[in-house]
Amino acid sequence: MENLADFKNGLNTLKIESSTPVLSFDMEVRLPDLKIETIKNIQDKSFFTASFLMKNLKVVRKQVLNYKHTKLLLEVDGQLFDALDFNSLEYYYLLNNSDTIDVVGGLNVNSYRNRDSLQIMIKDVSCQQTQIFDYRKSADKIVPYLREETIKYSDDYMIASEHDLREDFQRTRTLVLLPREKKYNLNQLVDRKELGKVYVHFEKMQKFTFEDLNKTYFSEFVYRMALKIFQELGLIECNNQVYHIKNQKTKLDLNNSPTYLNVVEKFQQVNFVYTSDFAVLNAYFMALLEEKHGF
């Protein structure tokens, strides 16, 4: 224990050149070209002698074995091969049937009912295709496997994010539809009567700061958006962080507020995502890669 401080200092002085792990493989192979006798010969010497790169494998089927292992049925040049990933369901949840993937892994021969077949023991998988996953009703299954660069598409992303979806999607090409988080009540901003209630709440105070607002009536998000809308419509002005009601009685067109129009667009976007069939959404997002679409 008396050397612990020196040990920590020593670790802190180590120079780490790269934090990105690199997976090496021994050679690239085409599965249809391999002979079972060759792999048997390797397998007899060691269960996992080499790592091979196998490209352009199509996912035909995926399944879970014993609640914790992933088994993929892969097709290349009309031939089928099994691939196993032990103690992980990552590729079960992060691959779609029909995805084309590259795999790095070991090879062995599986003997079942007097029939020998090549089997891949997965080390890593790469998918170059655009991927869209629908987990709007079962996010708990996929969340542990989501990667940092994956677009987590929920109402939170649609409403609160400042990112451009098209740019994000073109960069990552992987999007997961997640359940609504329901942090934001857009209806209180979109519906004219509901928005009027927010204004009445402001009007009763006449002059106030943002900190004066009682968050039990409306959420902080609703207050911030409503204040922007009313300022753009000339109903409220702000000086030195103090808001004043201007007592203007003229009926105004909400469409003159850019913030209101933006909120309406987000409202429509959320409804579109959570009421549409996956086939419709899939077509929309794929088209989004080519040109920007509205709702």
ZABADO-267939 format. One record per atom (N, C-alpha, C): residue in one letter; x, y, z. Coordinates in pm, whole numbers, plus 50000, padded with zeros to 5 digits. Atoms other than C-alpha are relative to their C-alpha. Last residue first. Layout:
AXYZ ...
# end
This chain:
F501065008549949 F456495156045692 F498645005649955 G500784994249891 G459425170145501 G498934990450043 H501465000950011 H462035151845298 H499365007450117 K500714996549877 K465705160245246 K498504999849976 E500464986150001 E467285141444957 E499195002550125 E499854994150131 E469215109544891 E499605014649995 L498595000350035 L469845095945239 L500255007049868 L499354988549935 L466355107045337 L501485000649967 A500114988850093 A464935082245085 A500725012350055 M499125003250112 M466245053945303 M499985011349897 F498614997849960 F464705070545606 F500974996749888 Y499744985749977 Y461285073545442 Y501475002550031 A499954993350130 A461265038245301 A500335014750016 N498805004750065 N462115023845643 N500185006849864 L498874992949942 L459455045345804 L501314996049932 V500104986050041 V456765032645570 V501205007850051 A499704999750144 A457844996345614 A499975014449948 F498554999750020 F457965001645991 F500375000849852 D499435013450010 D454305010546001 D501495001249970 S499805006150132 S453535046246100 S500534985850010 T501275005550048 T451995059246424 T500154992649867 Y500625009349905 Y455085066146633 Y498634994949958 V499125011049961 V457305080946363 V499284989850087 F499685008250116 F454625102446200 F500804987650040 N501195007950032 N453335115246533 N500254990649882 V500175009949894 V456835126046634 V498804991049970 Q498945009950014 Q457415143546300 Q499854988750102 Q500375008750112 Q454085161246312 Q501014988849982 F501215007249957 F454895175246656 F499564990149892 K499545010649911 K458405184546538 K498824991550048 E499295009850082 E456905203746245 E500514988350085 V501015007550076 V454425220946475 V500664989249916 V500615009249905 V457275230946708 V498944991449930 N499025010549973 N459205246046417 N499434989550095 L499965008550119 L456135265346303 L500974988450019 Y501245007650004 Y455685278946656 Y500004990349882 T499915010249896 T459355289046674 T498764991350001 P499145011050047 P459115306946339 P500114988750103 S498925003349907 S456155327546474 S500824988349945 N498984989650011 N454015343446205 N501174997650095 N499085003750107 N452085310846181 N501065010649973 L498895007649944 L450565318946518 L501024996249894 D499865012550074 D448445345846349 D501234992650054 L498805002250079 L447585373046597 L499994986249934 K499885014250029 K444315386346737 K501144997949903 T500265003550140 T444925421746859 T500194985049980 K501255007750011 K444685425347238 K499694995649857 Q500504998350137 Q448255436647307 Q498804990849980 N501434997249997 N448855438747681 N499435003249861 K500224987450074 K452645441147635 K498535003649989 I501165001850085 I453385415147906 I499695013449934 H501124990749980 H456895420848039 H498884996549903 Y501035000550103 Y459715395348082 Y498845009250038 V501324998049939 V462825403148287 V498975000949887 Q500515012849950 Q466105388448163 Q498695001450078 N499155004149887 N467635423148122 N499444987850071 N498914990649976 N464715433847904 N500764995750123 C499065003649894 C462305408547756 C501115010350005 E498654995350026 E459185415847554 E500884997050120 I499134999049884 I455905397147541 I501345005749955 L500855000049881 L452965397847302 L500805001850128 G500114986649942 G455035408246998 G499115000850122 L501314994350037 L454405376246804 L499785013950058 E500024998550145 E458095366646816 E498705006149951 Q499114989050034 Q458105373147190 Q499995002649850 F500684987549966 F455005351547235 F500895012149974 I501144997750090 I456585322647046 I499365013550028 K499464996550131 K459905325247230 K498865003249903 L499444986449990 L458125326247566 L500575004449866 A501124990550000 A456055295947469 A500515014350006 M500524999050136 M459165275847377 M498895010449991 R498974994050086 R460885283247708 R499475001949858 Y499804985949969 Y457765277347918 Y500975006549902 V501184992850048 V456935244647743 V500155014950026 F499954999850147 F460495231647798 F498845008049943 E499014990050037 E460455241448165 E500085001349848 S498605004249994 S457285221348211 S500925011449957 F499525004350130 F453915237048286 F501484996450012 Y501084997550096 Y451885242848601 Y500384994749862 T501045010149978 T454265226448851 T498835001949904 K499855011350092 K457185245748704 K498954989150024 N500305012049921 N456055277848872 N499984987949906 L501065008650054 L457735305948683 L499864987250082 D501264997949929 D459695330848889 D498924990049960 E499935007149872 E463045316948770 E498715001650079 F500235014150026 F462165327748417 F499994992050129 T498805006250055 T461835363248537 T499694985349976 F499425011649932 F458525381348583 F501334996149937 K498554998350007 K456285410848492 K500664988950081 Q499654987550067 Q452565408548408 Q501525002049983 M498844994749929 M452115379648655 M500435013649946 K500344997449859 K448545371248552 K501165006250077 E500724987349991 E449505375248187 E499655003450145 F499044989050006 F452115347648205 F499315013350029 H499135001649883 H449555321848322 H501045011250005 V500784995049886 V447095335148064 V500834999250128 Y499954985450005 Y449785329447799 Y499235006350117 V498654996149960 V450205293247904 V500115015350001 K499925001849854 K446455288247889 K501375004050053 G500654988449937 G446435302947538 G500044999150151 L498994989549998 L448945276347431 L499445012750064 E499025003749898 E446405250147532 E501095010650012 K500614998149868 K443665267747337 K500984996950111 R500174985749972 R445845271547025 R499425002450139 D501424997049988 D446985235047029 D499815014550045 V500595000650134 V450615232746915 V498535003950002 L499474989350084 L452325244047234 L499315000749865 Q500234987449929 Q450455223947497 Q500525011949921 N501404996150020 N450325195147246 N499695013250069 L500114990750112 L454115194247243 L498575004849979 N501414999750037 N454255179047589 N499805010349890 Y500484987150051 Y457935170347618 Y498554999049958 K499534989149915 K459605143547827 K499325013249965 K501114991949948 K457545115747672 K500455010750100 E499594997049862 E460465091647629 E499005009150070 R500144986049957 R458855076347324 R500465001750143 P501314995649948 P460165041847236 P500015014950036 L500205003049858 L463315037347023 L498645004950047 L501234993749953 L463885035446647 L499724995450142 V500865008749918 V467505025846589 V498795008150045 L501014992849923 L469485041846307 L499124989950073 T500655009349906 T472715030646138 T499065007950090 R500785010050076 R474085047645826 R499424989150091 T499995012549923 T476575066146054 T499334988449928 R498715003049939 R477585095645833 R500024986350066 Q499045002250107 Q474625097545597 Q501374996150057 F500295012950061 F472335092845894 F500964996849886 D499675010849907 D473875121046095 D499854986449933 E498545000349988 E473795144745799 E500444988650091 R499475004750128 R470155136345723 R501524998950006 L500205014550015 L469175139046088 L500644994949871 D500725001650126 D470695173746132 D499904985049973 H499345006550113 H471665175846497 H499115000149877 E499694989650097 E470205201446737 E500674994249876 S498715000650068 S468515174246939 S500165011549901 A498944993049928 A465695183147177 A501325000749924 I500394987249942 I462585175046977 I501185007950054 M500744991650094 M463475147146735 M499765014050054 Y499114996150110 Y466175131646953 Y499285009949909 D498974991549940 D463895131747260 D500965005049892 D500544986549999 D461015118347048 D500995009850063 S501204999649917 S463225088146982 S499435014249993 Y501084991550051 Y465915079846729 Y498744998450084 K501065004849912 K469095067146892 K498775008849975 I501024989849976 I471455072946597 I498894993850085 T501355003350045 T474315048146636 T499025011350032 E500304993050124 E477765063946676 E498594997249948 E500034985449981 E478075054447043 E499565007249874 R498684994050009 R477115018346986 R499895015250003 L499914988450087 L473935002047106 L501405005950004 Y499105002750112 Y474354967347257 Y500175012049907 P498655003749957 P472964973547606 P501004998249886 V499234989149939 V470044993047452 V501394995850045 I498914995550085 I468864964447228 I500915010350065 K499215010950056 K466674943647455 K501225005049926 D499155005749895 D465394972147673 D500904989049946 A498674993949998 A464164989847359 A500934993650101 S499165009249922 S461234966447307 S501435004950010 K500765006549893 K458254985747170 K500864991150089 R500894990349935 R459875011846943 R499244993850116 Y500135004449861 Y462694987346868 Y499135010050077 D501244995649935 D462564989946489 D499904993950139 F500575009949910 F466054987846344 F498775005850068 I501084993649924 I467365006546040 I499334989150083 Q500795008449910 Q470694996545887 Q498985008450076 T500844991849915 T472475011145584 T499104990950083 Q501314995650048 Q474914985545456 Q499365010050097 Q499854987550074 Q478614983445538 Q498665005549952 C501094998750096 C478174957145809 C500105013649933 S500134986650056 S481264946145998 S498894999849897 V500844998850120 V481364916046227 V499985014649957 D500564986650023 D483864905346492 D499265000049868 K499234990749917 K485274874046653 K499465014249985 I499894985650024 I482724849146524 I500925006950101 M500024995449860 M483314811646534 M500315014949997 I499214988149966 I482374801546179 I499855003150148 Q500674991449904 Q481184766146103 Q500945011350040 L499144989449946 L482064743645811 L499185009150089 S500184986950062 S479854713045772 S500945010050065 D499004989849963 D480184675745834 D499715013149927 R499774990250105 R477184652445819 R500955010750051 N499115005550101 N476964620346019 N500225009449881 R500735010650073 R474004633746215 R500804995049879 Y501365001949948 Y475914665246314 Y499274990049912 S500525013250043 S479654670846277 S498654997550066 N501085004849914 N480674707446295 N499474986949943 V500925009050068 V484024715346137 V498994994750101 N499895013949959 N485924745546260 N498984991749923 L500795009950073 L486694780546144 L500204986350063 G499365012950021 G487864810846337 G499074990849925 G500235010549901 G486534845846301 G500814987549970 V498715005349960 V486474878546115 V499744989650107 V499795006549870 V483194884845939 V501474996450017 D498675006149999 D482134908145658 D500224994750140 I498994997149899 I478414914745631 I501354994049965 T498775006050051 T475504916945389 T501155004450089 D498774992149992 D472234923545568 D501164992249938 S499644994550131 S469324902545433 S501185009550006 N499995009950108 N467974894945784 N500155007449867 N501305003250060 N468824924346004 N500174988449902 L500005004050140 L471834926746231 L498574997249956 L499444989450084 L472264945946556 L500224995649855 Y500784987749996 Y469954925546780 Y500495010649902 Y501425003450017 Y471224890646700 Y499185012849991 Y500275000950143 Y474704904746648 Y498584995149972 E499784987550072 E474924917147005 E499604999049854 L501134998850093 L473374886347164 L500145012649914 S500344986550042 S476574875847341 S498824999549903 N500184991149885 N477784845747535 N499775014649961 F500355005149867 F479044827247226 F499905011250103 D499394990149910 D478894841446875 D499574996350142 L500374999649858 L478254813646625 L500755011050072 A499034991949927 A478224813246244 A499505001650143 D500374995449865 D476504786546034 D501135008450057 F499035002849895 F477144783945660 F499465005450133 L500364995449866 L474874782245357 L501034995550102 Q499705009849896 Q475934779944990 Q499735006150138 G501005010549994 G474294799544708 G500254989250103 D500005007750125 D477394820144634 D499064988050005 V499074994450097 V477544831444997 V500054990849880 E499995005350136 E474804826245254 E501045007249916 L499454990950099 L474924830345630 L500084993249864 L499925008050121 L472824814045903 L500385009549888 L500374994050128 L473594832346223 L500114989549891 K499685008550114 K473624818146576 K499475006749874 T500574996350130 T473794840746877 T500474990449892 H499095001250114 H474344827647230 H499285004049872 K498824991649985 K472654838547556 K501004999249884 Y500254986749943 Y469084825347588 Y501235009150001 N499865000849855 N470134789047522 N499965013850068 L499835013449945 L470604796647154 L500195000850150 V499365000249868 V469224828547003 V500044985650049 Q500745006049890 Q468474829646631 Q500825000550128 K499304998249873 K469404847046309 K499154994150111 R500805002149880 R468454838445952 R500875002550123 V501255006550040 V469614845745599 V499074998350119 V500715005549885 V472384870745675 V498654994649953 K501364994849983 K474354875245353 K499334993050118 L500875010649954 L478124870245361 L498615005950027 N501245000750078 N480104894745152 N499154987850034 K500734988350046 K483564889345300 K498704996249929 M500955005250100 M485264862745512 M499055011349962 L500944989850046 L488384873345705 L499154993949889 F500204998350143 F490074844545887 F499025011549974 S501154991350022 S491544841746233 S499915003049852 A499844987950079 A493804812146294 A498725008249998 T498644997250043 T494414782946529 T500145013849934 F500154986350050 F491114782346717 F501365004949952 F501414996550022 F490494745846805 F499855013549932 S500444989949903 S494154736046761 S498585004349965 K498804994649935 K496034707946582 K499635010450106 D499355010649924 D493004687046494 D501225005150076 Q500745001849875 Q491174718746391 Q500644989250088 I499654988849911 I493794726746129 I499384997950138 N498585001349972 N493454692045971 N500475011150095 K499865010949903 K489694694045997 K501454998450042 I500364994449870 I489814727845824 I500094989350109 T498984990149962 T491694712745533 T499725005750138 E498825007449956 E489454681945515 E501105009550046 I500225004149861 I486364704445501 I501244992750054 K500315014249986 K487714720045184 K499884996450147 L499325007749896 L487524757545143 L499564985550000 D498765005850053 D486594774344813 D500694990750101 P500295010850096 P482934780344907 P501264993049947 L500525012349942 L484114798845222 L499714989049897 R501355001250052 R486244824245043 R499454986650046 V500385012550068 V489284832045255 V498605001549942 E501374999450052 E491164862645378 E499704987249924 M500165000150145 M494244856445589 M498535001249964 D498885006750066 D495714858645938 D499904999849849 F500395013350047 F493454884046102 F501154994349918 S499195005750107 S494194914346318 S499424986549958 L500135014650008 L491604933446518 L500794995049881 V499805005150136 V492654968846608 V499924984850004 P499455013650011 P491354985846921 P500074995649854 T500845008150088 T490905023646903 T500604986049985 S501025006349917 S492435040947206 S499074991249917 S501305001250064 S495645049447025 S499034992850092 E500004994150134 E499095061647130 E498634999449932 I500875008750077 I498715056147503 I499845006249862 K500524993750122 K501685072447670 K499194989849920 L499955008550119 L502195060048024 L499385007449882 T498974995050091 T502745088348275 T500124991549873 N500424987450061 N499445082248455 N501035005449900 L501035002750099 L500345045948518 L499615012649925 G499395007250110 G503585055848689 G499014997049889 N499264990150078 N501815081748901 N500664993449878 K500964991850074 K499325055249013 K500715010149911 F500575008650104 F502145031249109 F499015007949913 D499015000750108 D503985058749295 D499484991749884 A499944986750064 A500825065649497 A501005000049884 L501164998250088 L500305028249566 L500065013449926 N499524996750135 N503835022549698 N498865003349903 E499174987949992 E502875024150069 E500535004249862 M500824987850000 M500005000050000 M500865012750000 
# end
